[in-house]
Amino acid sequence: MRPMRLRALNFATHQDTEIKLKGIDAAVILGMNGSGKSSMMIDCLLVSVFGKGRTGDLDNYIKNGRR
């Protein structure tokens, strides 16, 4: 199954980020170091499907108390 969109709210460096993937077969994600590329494209999916990211500690990803 392919994701159609990714949305991160208060997740890692993202306050409110949405990426729409419908109709996209291949993409290149560019950005400066520390801008959140891996957290959005890897950890966001891992946490949503398996309940843990690459480090396994949700406290590193989810920013409690933010809106």
CHARMM internal coordinates of N, CA and C (Angstrom, degrees):
IC EDIT
DIST 1 N 1 CA 1.4435
DIST 1 CA 1 C 1.5298
ANGL 1 N 1 CA 1 C 109.28
DIST 1 C 2 N 1.3010
ANGL 1 CA 1 C 2 N 116.29
DIHE 1 N 1 CA 1 C 2 N 133.93
DIST 2 N 2 CA 1.4589
ANGL 1 C 2 N 2 CA 121.99
DIHE 1 CA 1 C 2 N 2 CA 179.58
DIST 2 CA 2 C 1.5230
ANGL 2 N 2 CA 2 C 109.82
DIHE 1 C 2 N 2 CA 2 C -99.83
DIST 2 C 3 N 1.3258
ANGL 2 CA 2 C 3 N 117.08
DIHE 2 N 2 CA 2 C 3 N 134.80
DIST 3 N 3 CA 1.4692
ANGL 2 C 3 N 3 CA 118.95
DIHE 2 CA 2 C 3 N 3 CA 175.54
DIST 3 CA 3 C 1.5242
ANGL 3 N 3 CA 3 C 110.54
DIHE 2 C 3 N 3 CA 3 C -69.21
DIST 3 C 4 N 1.3270
ANGL 3 CA 3 C 4 N 116.35
DIHE 3 N 3 CA 3 C 4 N 140.14
DIST 4 N 4 CA 1.4581
ANGL 3 C 4 N 4 CA 121.97
DIHE 3 CA 3 C 4 N 4 CA 179.17
DIST 4 CA 4 C 1.5207
ANGL 4 N 4 CA 4 C 111.98
DIHE 3 C 4 N 4 CA 4 C -92.62
DIST 4 C 5 N 1.3482
ANGL 4 CA 4 C 5 N 115.55
DIHE 4 N 4 CA 4 C 5 N -26.92
DIST 5 N 5 CA 1.4537
ANGL 4 C 5 N 5 CA 119.83
DIHE 4 CA 4 C 5 N 5 CA 175.84
DIST 5 CA 5 C 1.5166
ANGL 5 N 5 CA 5 C 108.93
DIHE 4 C 5 N 5 CA 5 C -158.73
DIST 5 C 6 N 1.3112
ANGL 5 CA 5 C 6 N 115.06
DIHE 5 N 5 CA 5 C 6 N 152.92
DIST 6 N 6 CA 1.4567
ANGL 5 C 6 N 6 CA 122.40
DIHE 5 CA 5 C 6 N 6 CA 174.98
DIST 6 CA 6 C 1.5159
ANGL 6 N 6 CA 6 C 107.11
DIHE 5 C 6 N 6 CA 6 C -121.10
DIST 6 C 7 N 1.3223
ANGL 6 CA 6 C 7 N 116.01
DIHE 6 N 6 CA 6 C 7 N 131.39
DIST 7 N 7 CA 1.4576
ANGL 6 C 7 N 7 CA 120.03
DIHE 6 CA 6 C 7 N 7 CA 176.28
DIST 7 CA 7 C 1.5116
ANGL 7 N 7 CA 7 C 108.19
DIHE 6 C 7 N 7 CA 7 C -132.29
DIST 7 C 8 N 1.3119
ANGL 7 CA 7 C 8 N 115.86
DIHE 7 N 7 CA 7 C 8 N 128.30
DIST 8 N 8 CA 1.4561
ANGL 7 C 8 N 8 CA 121.90
DIHE 7 CA 7 C 8 N 8 CA 179.71
DIST 8 CA 8 C 1.5223
ANGL 8 N 8 CA 8 C 108.87
DIHE 7 C 8 N 8 CA 8 C -119.70
DIST 8 C 9 N 1.3314
ANGL 8 CA 8 C 9 N 115.80
DIHE 8 N 8 CA 8 C 9 N 120.48
DIST 9 N 9 CA 1.4584
ANGL 8 C 9 N 9 CA 122.56
DIHE 8 CA 8 C 9 N 9 CA 175.65
DIST 9 CA 9 C 1.5180
ANGL 9 N 9 CA 9 C 108.18
DIHE 8 C 9 N 9 CA 9 C -114.12
DIST 9 C 10 N 1.3314
ANGL 9 CA 9 C 10 N 116.59
DIHE 9 N 9 CA 9 C 10 N 120.36
DIST 10 N 10 CA 1.4649
ANGL 9 C 10 N 10 CA 121.62
DIHE 9 CA 9 C 10 N 10 CA 179.56
DIST 10 CA 10 C 1.5214
ANGL 10 N 10 CA 10 C 111.60
DIHE 9 C 10 N 10 CA 10 C 52.21
DIST 10 C 11 N 1.2919
ANGL 10 CA 10 C 11 N 115.71
DIHE 10 N 10 CA 10 C 11 N 45.02
DIST 11 N 11 CA 1.4646
ANGL 10 C 11 N 11 CA 122.69
DIHE 10 CA 10 C 11 N 11 CA -177.71
DIST 11 CA 11 C 1.5189
ANGL 11 N 11 CA 11 C 108.94
DIHE 10 C 11 N 11 CA 11 C -120.43
DIST 11 C 12 N 1.3256
ANGL 11 CA 11 C 12 N 116.82
DIHE 11 N 11 CA 11 C 12 N 116.90
DIST 12 N 12 CA 1.4682
ANGL 11 C 12 N 12 CA 123.00
DIHE 11 CA 11 C 12 N 12 CA -179.12
DIST 12 CA 12 C 1.5308
ANGL 12 N 12 CA 12 C 109.41
DIHE 11 C 12 N 12 CA 12 C 53.62
DIST 12 C 13 N 1.3181
ANGL 12 CA 12 C 13 N 119.12
DIHE 12 N 12 CA 12 C 13 N -122.57
DIST 13 N 13 CA 1.4663
ANGL 12 C 13 N 13 CA 121.48
DIHE 12 CA 12 C 13 N 13 CA -178.23
DIST 13 CA 13 C 1.5233
ANGL 13 N 13 CA 13 C 112.74
DIHE 12 C 13 N 13 CA 13 C -87.59
DIST 13 C 14 N 1.3182
ANGL 13 CA 13 C 14 N 118.17
DIHE 13 N 13 CA 13 C 14 N 0.76
DIST 14 N 14 CA 1.4721
ANGL 13 C 14 N 14 CA 122.38
DIHE 13 CA 13 C 14 N 14 CA -174.76
DIST 14 CA 14 C 1.5234
ANGL 14 N 14 CA 14 C 111.38
DIHE 13 C 14 N 14 CA 14 C -98.87
DIST 14 C 15 N 1.3330
ANGL 14 CA 14 C 15 N 116.38
DIHE 14 N 14 CA 14 C 15 N 122.39
DIST 15 N 15 CA 1.4536
ANGL 14 C 15 N 15 CA 119.71
DIHE 14 CA 14 C 15 N 15 CA 173.81
DIST 15 CA 15 C 1.5280
ANGL 15 N 15 CA 15 C 109.92
DIHE 14 C 15 N 15 CA 15 C -82.72
DIST 15 C 16 N 1.3081
ANGL 15 CA 15 C 16 N 116.96
DIHE 15 N 15 CA 15 C 16 N -47.56
DIST 16 N 16 CA 1.4622
ANGL 15 C 16 N 16 CA 122.21
DIHE 15 CA 15 C 16 N 16 CA 177.28
DIST 16 CA 16 C 1.5289
ANGL 16 N 16 CA 16 C 107.20
DIHE 15 C 16 N 16 CA 16 C -157.57
DIST 16 C 17 N 1.3292
ANGL 16 CA 16 C 17 N 115.60
DIHE 16 N 16 CA 16 C 17 N 96.25
DIST 17 N 17 CA 1.4615
ANGL 16 C 17 N 17 CA 121.42
DIHE 16 CA 16 C 17 N 17 CA -177.06
DIST 17 CA 17 C 1.5203
ANGL 17 N 17 CA 17 C 109.00
DIHE 16 C 17 N 17 CA 17 C -125.02
DIST 17 C 18 N 1.3212
ANGL 17 CA 17 C 18 N 116.38
DIHE 17 N 17 CA 17 C 18 N 134.89
DIST 18 N 18 CA 1.4617
ANGL 17 C 18 N 18 CA 120.98
DIHE 17 CA 17 C 18 N 18 CA 177.26
DIST 18 CA 18 C 1.5240
ANGL 18 N 18 CA 18 C 109.09
DIHE 17 C 18 N 18 CA 18 C -132.25
DIST 18 C 19 N 1.3238
ANGL 18 CA 18 C 19 N 115.64
DIHE 18 N 18 CA 18 C 19 N 133.24
DIST 19 N 19 CA 1.4571
ANGL 18 C 19 N 19 CA 122.35
DIHE 18 CA 18 C 19 N 19 CA 175.92
DIST 19 CA 19 C 1.5254
ANGL 19 N 19 CA 19 C 107.49
DIHE 18 C 19 N 19 CA 19 C -122.65
DIST 19 C 20 N 1.3269
ANGL 19 CA 19 C 20 N 116.68
DIHE 19 N 19 CA 19 C 20 N 122.35
DIST 20 N 20 CA 1.4649
ANGL 19 C 20 N 20 CA 121.30
DIHE 19 CA 19 C 20 N 20 CA 179.55
DIST 20 CA 20 C 1.5208
ANGL 20 N 20 CA 20 C 108.52
DIHE 19 C 20 N 20 CA 20 C -95.83
DIST 20 C 21 N 1.3279
ANGL 20 CA 20 C 21 N 116.25
DIHE 20 N 20 CA 20 C 21 N 125.24
DIST 21 N 21 CA 1.4587
ANGL 20 C 21 N 21 CA 121.77
DIHE 20 CA 20 C 21 N 21 CA -174.63
DIST 21 CA 21 C 1.5227
ANGL 21 N 21 CA 21 C 113.60
DIHE 20 C 21 N 21 CA 21 C -112.75
DIST 21 C 22 N 1.3125
ANGL 21 CA 21 C 22 N 118.20
DIHE 21 N 21 CA 21 C 22 N 0.53
DIST 22 N 22 CA 1.4558
ANGL 21 C 22 N 22 CA 121.29
DIHE 21 CA 21 C 22 N 22 CA -178.41
DIST 22 CA 22 C 1.5260
ANGL 22 N 22 CA 22 C 110.32
DIHE 21 C 22 N 22 CA 22 C -60.52
DIST 22 C 23 N 1.3245
ANGL 22 CA 22 C 23 N 116.27
DIHE 22 N 22 CA 22 C 23 N 125.78
DIST 23 N 23 CA 1.4530
ANGL 22 C 23 N 23 CA 121.98
DIHE 22 CA 22 C 23 N 23 CA 178.56
DIST 23 CA 23 C 1.5162
ANGL 23 N 23 CA 23 C 114.48
DIHE 22 C 23 N 23 CA 23 C 82.59
DIST 23 C 24 N 1.3256
ANGL 23 CA 23 C 24 N 117.36
DIHE 23 N 23 CA 23 C 24 N 3.38
DIST 24 N 24 CA 1.4654
ANGL 23 C 24 N 24 CA 120.49
DIHE 23 CA 23 C 24 N 24 CA 179.91
DIST 24 CA 24 C 1.5245
ANGL 24 N 24 CA 24 C 109.01
DIHE 23 C 24 N 24 CA 24 C -101.60
DIST 24 C 25 N 1.3201
ANGL 24 CA 24 C 25 N 116.86
DIHE 24 N 24 CA 24 C 25 N 123.70
DIST 25 N 25 CA 1.4584
ANGL 24 C 25 N 25 CA 121.54
DIHE 24 CA 24 C 25 N 25 CA -179.68
DIST 25 CA 25 C 1.5253
ANGL 25 N 25 CA 25 C 112.42
DIHE 24 C 25 N 25 CA 25 C -92.77
DIST 25 C 26 N 1.3141
ANGL 25 CA 25 C 26 N 117.45
DIHE 25 N 25 CA 25 C 26 N -31.86
DIST 26 N 26 CA 1.4680
ANGL 25 C 26 N 26 CA 121.52
DIHE 25 CA 25 C 26 N 26 CA -179.84
DIST 26 CA 26 C 1.5272
ANGL 26 N 26 CA 26 C 108.01
DIHE 25 C 26 N 26 CA 26 C -149.06
DIST 26 C 27 N 1.3262
ANGL 26 CA 26 C 27 N 115.75
DIHE 26 N 26 CA 26 C 27 N 146.58
DIST 27 N 27 CA 1.4597
ANGL 26 C 27 N 27 CA 120.20
DIHE 26 CA 26 C 27 N 27 CA -179.28
DIST 27 CA 27 C 1.5215
ANGL 27 N 27 CA 27 C 109.76
DIHE 26 C 27 N 27 CA 27 C -147.98
DIST 27 C 28 N 1.3122
ANGL 27 CA 27 C 28 N 115.38
DIHE 27 N 27 CA 27 C 28 N 155.28
DIST 28 N 28 CA 1.4586
ANGL 27 C 28 N 28 CA 122.78
DIHE 27 CA 27 C 28 N 28 CA 173.78
DIST 28 CA 28 C 1.5254
ANGL 28 N 28 CA 28 C 106.39
DIHE 27 C 28 N 28 CA 28 C -118.36
DIST 28 C 29 N 1.3236
ANGL 28 CA 28 C 29 N 116.27
DIHE 28 N 28 CA 28 C 29 N 127.93
DIST 29 N 29 CA 1.4559
ANGL 28 C 29 N 29 CA 121.32
DIHE 28 CA 28 C 29 N 29 CA 179.29
DIST 29 CA 29 C 1.5259
ANGL 29 N 29 CA 29 C 107.92
DIHE 28 C 29 N 29 CA 29 C -104.06
DIST 29 C 30 N 1.3178
ANGL 29 CA 29 C 30 N 115.76
DIHE 29 N 29 CA 29 C 30 N 117.79
DIST 30 N 30 CA 1.4637
ANGL 29 C 30 N 30 CA 121.64
DIHE 29 CA 29 C 30 N 30 CA -178.01
DIST 30 CA 30 C 1.5201
ANGL 30 N 30 CA 30 C 110.10
DIHE 29 C 30 N 30 CA 30 C -115.91
DIST 30 C 31 N 1.3180
ANGL 30 CA 30 C 31 N 116.00
DIHE 30 N 30 CA 30 C 31 N 145.54
DIST 31 N 31 CA 1.4515
ANGL 30 C 31 N 31 CA 120.59
DIHE 30 CA 30 C 31 N 31 CA 175.84
DIST 31 CA 31 C 1.5116
ANGL 31 N 31 CA 31 C 110.09
DIHE 30 C 31 N 31 CA 31 C 175.71
DIST 31 C 32 N 1.3054
ANGL 31 CA 31 C 32 N 115.36
DIHE 31 N 31 CA 31 C 32 N 166.91
DIST 32 N 32 CA 1.4510
ANGL 31 C 32 N 32 CA 121.11
DIHE 31 CA 31 C 32 N 32 CA 179.85
DIST 32 CA 32 C 1.5304
ANGL 32 N 32 CA 32 C 110.10
DIHE 31 C 32 N 32 CA 32 C -72.04
DIST 32 C 33 N 1.3228
ANGL 32 CA 32 C 33 N 116.74
DIHE 32 N 32 CA 32 C 33 N 162.17
DIST 33 N 33 CA 1.4547
ANGL 32 C 33 N 33 CA 121.28
DIHE 32 CA 32 C 33 N 33 CA 175.96
DIST 33 CA 33 C 1.5236
ANGL 33 N 33 CA 33 C 109.47
DIHE 32 C 33 N 33 CA 33 C -59.19
DIST 33 C 34 N 1.3264
ANGL 33 CA 33 C 34 N 115.81
DIHE 33 N 33 CA 33 C 34 N 135.33
DIST 34 N 34 CA 1.4566
ANGL 33 C 34 N 34 CA 121.05
DIHE 33 CA 33 C 34 N 34 CA 178.42
DIST 34 CA 34 C 1.5112
ANGL 34 N 34 CA 34 C 115.07
DIHE 33 C 34 N 34 CA 34 C 81.03
DIST 34 C 35 N 1.3267
ANGL 34 CA 34 C 35 N 118.17
DIHE 34 N 34 CA 34 C 35 N 7.29
DIST 35 N 35 CA 1.4660
ANGL 34 C 35 N 35 CA 120.32
DIHE 34 CA 34 C 35 N 35 CA -177.53
DIST 35 CA 35 C 1.5245
ANGL 35 N 35 CA 35 C 113.03
DIHE 34 C 35 N 35 CA 35 C -83.28
DIST 35 C 36 N 1.3386
ANGL 35 CA 35 C 36 N 118.49
DIHE 35 N 35 CA 35 C 36 N -9.37
DIST 36 N 36 CA 1.4549
ANGL 35 C 36 N 36 CA 120.84
DIHE 35 CA 35 C 36 N 36 CA 175.18
DIST 36 CA 36 C 1.5151
ANGL 36 N 36 CA 36 C 115.45
DIHE 35 C 36 N 36 CA 36 C 103.12
DIST 36 C 37 N 1.3106
ANGL 36 CA 36 C 37 N 117.99
DIHE 36 N 36 CA 36 C 37 N 18.39
DIST 37 N 37 CA 1.4703
ANGL 36 C 37 N 37 CA 120.57
DIHE 36 CA 36 C 37 N 37 CA -179.77
DIST 37 CA 37 C 1.5279
ANGL 37 N 37 CA 37 C 110.97
DIHE 36 C 37 N 37 CA 37 C -61.88
DIST 37 C 38 N 1.3132
ANGL 37 CA 37 C 38 N 116.92
DIHE 37 N 37 CA 37 C 38 N -52.96
DIST 38 N 38 CA 1.4702
ANGL 37 C 38 N 38 CA 121.02
DIHE 37 CA 37 C 38 N 38 CA -177.90
DIST 38 CA 38 C 1.5143
ANGL 38 N 38 CA 38 C 112.01
DIHE 37 C 38 N 38 CA 38 C -67.76
DIST 38 C 39 N 1.3296
ANGL 38 CA 38 C 39 N 116.82
DIHE 38 N 38 CA 38 C 39 N -37.71
DIST 39 N 39 CA 1.4593
ANGL 38 C 39 N 39 CA 118.32
DIHE 38 CA 38 C 39 N 39 CA -179.81
DIST 39 CA 39 C 1.5220
ANGL 39 N 39 CA 39 C 110.94
DIHE 38 C 39 N 39 CA 39 C -65.04
DIST 39 C 40 N 1.3256
ANGL 39 CA 39 C 40 N 117.27
DIHE 39 N 39 CA 39 C 40 N -34.60
DIST 40 N 40 CA 1.4656
ANGL 39 C 40 N 40 CA 120.29
DIHE 39 CA 39 C 40 N 40 CA 179.63
DIST 40 CA 40 C 1.5215
ANGL 40 N 40 CA 40 C 111.80
DIHE 39 C 40 N 40 CA 40 C -76.68
DIST 40 C 41 N 1.3178
ANGL 40 CA 40 C 41 N 117.68
DIHE 40 N 40 CA 40 C 41 N -45.52
DIST 41 N 41 CA 1.4557
ANGL 40 C 41 N 41 CA 120.84
DIHE 40 CA 40 C 41 N 41 CA -172.17
DIST 41 CA 41 C 1.5321
ANGL 41 N 41 CA 41 C 113.48
DIHE 40 C 41 N 41 CA 41 C -86.59
DIST 41 C 42 N 1.3188
ANGL 41 CA 41 C 42 N 118.43
DIHE 41 N 41 CA 41 C 42 N -23.70
DIST 42 N 42 CA 1.4652
ANGL 41 C 42 N 42 CA 120.74
DIHE 41 CA 41 C 42 N 42 CA -177.77
DIST 42 CA 42 C 1.5207
ANGL 42 N 42 CA 42 C 110.99
DIHE 41 C 42 N 42 CA 42 C -112.52
DIST 42 C 43 N 1.3357
ANGL 42 CA 42 C 43 N 116.52
DIHE 42 N 42 CA 42 C 43 N -60.62
DIST 43 N 43 CA 1.4583
ANGL 42 C 43 N 43 CA 120.14
DIHE 42 CA 42 C 43 N 43 CA -173.54
DIST 43 CA 43 C 1.5223
ANGL 43 N 43 CA 43 C 113.02
DIHE 42 C 43 N 43 CA 43 C -66.88
DIST 43 C 44 N 1.3082
ANGL 43 CA 43 C 44 N 117.54
DIHE 43 N 43 CA 43 C 44 N -36.59
DIST 44 N 44 CA 1.4638
ANGL 43 C 44 N 44 CA 120.99
DIHE 43 CA 43 C 44 N 44 CA 178.49
DIST 44 CA 44 C 1.5286
ANGL 44 N 44 CA 44 C 110.29
DIHE 43 C 44 N 44 CA 44 C -58.96
DIST 44 C 45 N 1.3137
ANGL 44 CA 44 C 45 N 116.71
DIHE 44 N 44 CA 44 C 45 N -44.65
DIST 45 N 45 CA 1.4669
ANGL 44 C 45 N 45 CA 120.83
DIHE 44 CA 44 C 45 N 45 CA 178.08
DIST 45 CA 45 C 1.5292
ANGL 45 N 45 CA 45 C 111.45
DIHE 44 C 45 N 45 CA 45 C -68.19
DIST 45 C 46 N 1.3223
ANGL 45 CA 45 C 46 N 117.61
DIHE 45 N 45 CA 45 C 46 N -44.44
DIST 46 N 46 CA 1.4676
ANGL 45 C 46 N 46 CA 120.87
DIHE 45 CA 45 C 46 N 46 CA -179.36
DIST 46 CA 46 C 1.5283
ANGL 46 N 46 CA 46 C 111.67
DIHE 45 C 46 N 46 CA 46 C -61.37
DIST 46 C 47 N 1.3258
ANGL 46 CA 46 C 47 N 116.96
DIHE 46 N 46 CA 46 C 47 N -44.40
DIST 47 N 47 CA 1.4640
ANGL 46 C 47 N 47 CA 120.39
DIHE 46 CA 46 C 47 N 47 CA -179.60
DIST 47 CA 47 C 1.5208
ANGL 47 N 47 CA 47 C 110.77
DIHE 46 C 47 N 47 CA 47 C -66.16
DIST 47 C 48 N 1.3268
ANGL 47 CA 47 C 48 N 117.45
DIHE 47 N 47 CA 47 C 48 N -40.56
DIST 48 N 48 CA 1.4642
ANGL 47 C 48 N 48 CA 119.50
DIHE 47 CA 47 C 48 N 48 CA -178.10
DIST 48 CA 48 C 1.5253
ANGL 48 N 48 CA 48 C 112.41
DIHE 47 C 48 N 48 CA 48 C -69.88
DIST 48 C 49 N 1.3229
ANGL 48 CA 48 C 49 N 118.28
DIHE 48 N 48 CA 48 C 49 N -32.29
DIST 49 N 49 CA 1.4651
ANGL 48 C 49 N 49 CA 120.80
DIHE 48 CA 48 C 49 N 49 CA -177.74
DIST 49 CA 49 C 1.5320
ANGL 49 N 49 CA 49 C 112.29
DIHE 48 C 49 N 49 CA 49 C -92.14
DIST 49 C 50 N 1.3475
ANGL 49 CA 49 C 50 N 116.60
DIHE 49 N 49 CA 49 C 50 N -44.63
DIST 50 N 50 CA 1.4606
ANGL 49 C 50 N 50 CA 120.18
DIHE 49 CA 49 C 50 N 50 CA -172.55
DIST 50 CA 50 C 1.5295
ANGL 50 N 50 CA 50 C 114.15
DIHE 49 C 50 N 50 CA 50 C -109.04
DIST 50 C 51 N 1.3215
ANGL 50 CA 50 C 51 N 117.69
DIHE 50 N 50 CA 50 C 51 N -8.89
DIST 51 N 51 CA 1.4551
ANGL 50 C 51 N 51 CA 120.49
DIHE 50 CA 50 C 51 N 51 CA 178.87
DIST 51 CA 51 C 1.5150
ANGL 51 N 51 CA 51 C 114.39
DIHE 50 C 51 N 51 CA 51 C 80.66
DIST 51 C 52 N 1.3292
ANGL 51 CA 51 C 52 N 117.88
DIHE 51 N 51 CA 51 C 52 N 10.03
DIST 52 N 52 CA 1.4605
ANGL 51 C 52 N 52 CA 121.44
DIHE 51 CA 51 C 52 N 52 CA 174.95
DIST 52 CA 52 C 1.5241
ANGL 52 N 52 CA 52 C 109.35
DIHE 51 C 52 N 52 CA 52 C -155.85
DIST 52 C 53 N 1.3212
ANGL 52 CA 52 C 53 N 114.97
DIHE 52 N 52 CA 52 C 53 N 148.69
DIST 53 N 53 CA 1.4549
ANGL 52 C 53 N 53 CA 121.26
DIHE 52 CA 52 C 53 N 53 CA 179.74
DIST 53 CA 53 C 1.5167
ANGL 53 N 53 CA 53 C 110.88
DIHE 52 C 53 N 53 CA 53 C -95.54
DIST 53 C 54 N 1.3148
ANGL 53 CA 53 C 54 N 115.74
DIHE 53 N 53 CA 53 C 54 N -161.54
DIST 54 N 54 CA 1.4643
ANGL 53 C 54 N 54 CA 120.40
DIHE 53 CA 53 C 54 N 54 CA -178.53
DIST 54 CA 54 C 1.5186
ANGL 54 N 54 CA 54 C 112.46
DIHE 53 C 54 N 54 CA 54 C -62.31
DIST 54 C 55 N 1.3348
ANGL 54 CA 54 C 55 N 118.36
DIHE 54 N 54 CA 54 C 55 N -35.91
DIST 55 N 55 CA 1.4605
ANGL 54 C 55 N 55 CA 120.71
DIHE 54 CA 54 C 55 N 55 CA 179.70
DIST 55 CA 55 C 1.5213
ANGL 55 N 55 CA 55 C 111.80
DIHE 54 C 55 N 55 CA 55 C -85.28
DIST 55 C 56 N 1.3299
ANGL 55 CA 55 C 56 N 117.72
DIHE 55 N 55 CA 55 C 56 N -17.25
DIST 56 N 56 CA 1.4560
ANGL 55 C 56 N 56 CA 121.52
DIHE 55 CA 55 C 56 N 56 CA 179.67
DIST 56 CA 56 C 1.5211
ANGL 56 N 56 CA 56 C 114.19
DIHE 55 C 56 N 56 CA 56 C 82.07
DIST 56 C 57 N 1.3296
ANGL 56 CA 56 C 57 N 118.55
DIHE 56 N 56 CA 56 C 57 N -5.81
DIST 57 N 57 CA 1.4601
ANGL 56 C 57 N 57 CA 122.21
DIHE 56 CA 56 C 57 N 57 CA -176.93
DIST 57 CA 57 C 1.5308
ANGL 57 N 57 CA 57 C 109.19
DIHE 56 C 57 N 57 CA 57 C -109.21
DIST 57 C 58 N 1.3372
ANGL 57 CA 57 C 58 N 117.25
DIHE 57 N 57 CA 57 C 58 N 110.04
DIST 58 N 58 CA 1.4562
ANGL 57 C 58 N 58 CA 120.88
DIHE 57 CA 57 C 58 N 58 CA -177.68
DIST 58 CA 58 C 1.5230
ANGL 58 N 58 CA 58 C 112.91
DIHE 57 C 58 N 58 CA 58 C -65.65
DIST 58 C 59 N 1.3326
ANGL 58 CA 58 C 59 N 117.84
DIHE 58 N 58 CA 58 C 59 N -23.92
DIST 59 N 59 CA 1.4627
ANGL 58 C 59 N 59 CA 120.24
DIHE 58 CA 58 C 59 N 59 CA 179.32
DIST 59 CA 59 C 1.5202
ANGL 59 N 59 CA 59 C 111.83
DIHE 58 C 59 N 59 CA 59 C -61.80
DIST 59 C 60 N 1.3199
ANGL 59 CA 59 C 60 N 118.36
DIHE 59 N 59 CA 59 C 60 N -24.73
DIST 60 N 60 CA 1.4633
ANGL 59 C 60 N 60 CA 121.28
DIHE 59 CA 59 C 60 N 60 CA 177.58
DIST 60 CA 60 C 1.5200
ANGL 60 N 60 CA 60 C 112.48
DIHE 59 C 60 N 60 CA 60 C -76.29
DIST 60 C 61 N 1.3206
ANGL 60 CA 60 C 61 N 117.47
DIHE 60 N 60 CA 60 C 61 N -18.35
DIST 61 N 61 CA 1.4622
ANGL 60 C 61 N 61 CA 120.66
DIHE 60 CA 60 C 61 N 61 CA -175.01
DIST 61 CA 61 C 1.5220
ANGL 61 N 61 CA 61 C 113.67
DIHE 60 C 61 N 61 CA 61 C -106.80
DIST 61 C 62 N 1.3110
ANGL 61 CA 61 C 62 N 116.69
DIHE 61 N 61 CA 61 C 62 N -47.40
DIST 62 N 62 CA 1.4642
ANGL 61 C 62 N 62 CA 120.46
DIHE 61 CA 61 C 62 N 62 CA -172.68
DIST 62 CA 62 C 1.5302
ANGL 62 N 62 CA 62 C 110.16
DIHE 61 C 62 N 62 CA 62 C -87.61
DIST 62 C 63 N 1.3145
ANGL 62 CA 62 C 63 N 115.81
DIHE 62 N 62 CA 62 C 63 N 127.10
DIST 63 N 63 CA 1.4528
ANGL 62 C 63 N 63 CA 121.72
DIHE 62 CA 62 C 63 N 63 CA -179.71
DIST 63 CA 63 C 1.5238
ANGL 63 N 63 CA 63 C 108.62
DIHE 62 C 63 N 63 CA 63 C -98.60
DIST 63 C 64 N 1.3313
ANGL 63 CA 63 C 64 N 117.21
DIHE 63 N 63 CA 63 C 64 N 96.81
DIST 64 N 64 CA 1.4685
ANGL 63 C 64 N 64 CA 122.43
DIHE 63 CA 63 C 64 N 64 CA -179.62
DIST 64 CA 64 C 1.5156
ANGL 64 N 64 CA 64 C 111.18
DIHE 63 C 64 N 64 CA 64 C -68.85
DIST 64 C 65 N 1.3255
ANGL 64 CA 64 C 65 N 115.27
DIHE 64 N 64 CA 64 C 65 N 147.37
DIST 65 N 65 CA 1.4530
ANGL 64 C 65 N 65 CA 120.45
DIHE 64 CA 64 C 65 N 65 CA 176.04
DIST 65 CA 65 C 1.5127
ANGL 65 N 65 CA 65 C 115.06
DIHE 64 C 65 N 65 CA 65 C 82.74
DIST 65 C 66 N 1.3067
ANGL 65 CA 65 C 66 N 117.69
DIHE 65 N 65 CA 65 C 66 N 0.76
DIST 66 N 66 CA 1.4708
ANGL 65 C 66 N 66 CA 120.65
DIHE 65 CA 65 C 66 N 66 CA 177.98
DIST 66 CA 66 C 1.5076
ANGL 66 N 66 CA 66 C 109.33
DIHE 65 C 66 N 66 CA 66 C -100.25
DIST 66 C 67 N 1.3140
ANGL 66 CA 66 C 67 N 115.62
DIHE 66 N 66 CA 66 C 67 N 153.86
DIST 67 N 67 CA 1.4604
ANGL 66 C 67 N 67 CA 121.76
DIHE 66 CA 66 C 67 N 67 CA 174.61
DIST 67 CA 67 C 1.4905
ANGL 67 N 67 CA 67 C 108.81
DIHE 66 C 67 N 67 CA 67 C -130.89
END
COOR INIT
IC SEED 1 N 1 CA 1 C
IC BUILD
